[in-house]
Amino acid sequence: MLGLKFRRQHPVGPFIADFYCAELSLVLELDGNVHLDPIQYEKDRYRDDWMAERGIGVIRVWNREADEENIKRLIARFLAMRR
């Protein structure tokens, strides 16, 4: 995707990322309904904060919105924000 390599189920610190791109230091998480649970939501926030403190970007996408075009758009936006 966009000429980038993403590793699936890749360890990042104490976590397992759904997808990780080392070149961009970017995690892509695909979230389902379990992430609507308040306890899971707090765990996700902790995880995202942990990664941000280490310079790792996180993009979260709902499973139902995880088509290739949407993900490409989100990655392009991420890249533009990093410039």
C-alpha positions in Angstrom: 0.0 0.0 0.0 1.5 3.3 -1.2 4.8 1.4 -1.6 5.1 0.9 2.2 5.7 -2.3 4.0 3.3 -3.1 6.9 4.0 -6.1 9.2 0.9 -7.8 10.5 0.6 -8.7 14.2 3.9 -7.0 15.0 5.2 -6.5 18.6 5.6 -2.8 19.5 6.9 -2.6 23.1 4.5 -4.5 25.3 1.7 -4.4 22.6 0.9 -6.3 19.4 0.0 -3.9 16.6 -2.5 -5.0 14.0 -0.2 -3.6 11.4 3.2 -1.8 11.8 5.2 0.2 9.3 8.8 0.6 10.6 9.7 3.1 7.8 7.1 5.6 9.1 7.0 4.4 12.7 3.3 4.0 12.2 0.7 1.6 13.7 -2.5 0.9 11.9 -5.2 -0.6 14.2 -8.5 -2.0 12.9 -11.2 -1.7 15.5 -14.4 -3.6 15.9 -17.3 -3.2 18.3 -15.3 -4.4 21.3 -13.5 -1.0 21.2 -16.8 0.7 22.1 -16.6 -0.7 25.6 -15.5 2.0 28.0 -12.8 -0.2 29.6 -11.4 -1.2 26.2 -11.6 2.5 25.2 -9.4 3.5 28.1 -6.9 0.6 27.3 -6.8 1.9 23.7 -6.1 5.5 24.9 -3.3 4.2 27.2 -1.8 2.2 24.4 -2.0 5.2 21.9 -0.4 7.5 24.5 2.4 5.1 25.1 3.1 4.9 21.4 2.9 8.7 21.0 5.4 9.2 23.8 7.8 7.1 21.8 7.2 8.8 18.5 5.0 6.1 17.0 2.0 7.3 15.1 -1.3 5.4 15.5 -4.2 5.4 13.0 -7.4 3.7 14.2 -9.9 2.6 11.6 -13.3 0.9 12.2 -13.4 -2.5 10.5 -16.4 -1.4 8.4 -14.4 1.6 7.1 -11.2 -0.3 6.4 -11.2 -0.3 2.7 -8.0 0.3 0.8 -8.9 3.8 -0.4 -9.8 5.0 3.0 -6.6 3.7 4.6 -4.6 5.3 1.8 -6.3 8.6 2.5 -5.6 8.3 6.2 -1.9 7.4 5.7 -1.5 10.4 3.2 -3.0 12.7 5.9 -0.7 11.2 8.5 2.3 11.9 6.2 1.2 15.5 5.5 0.9 16.2 9.2 4.4 14.9 9.9 6.0 17.3 7.4 
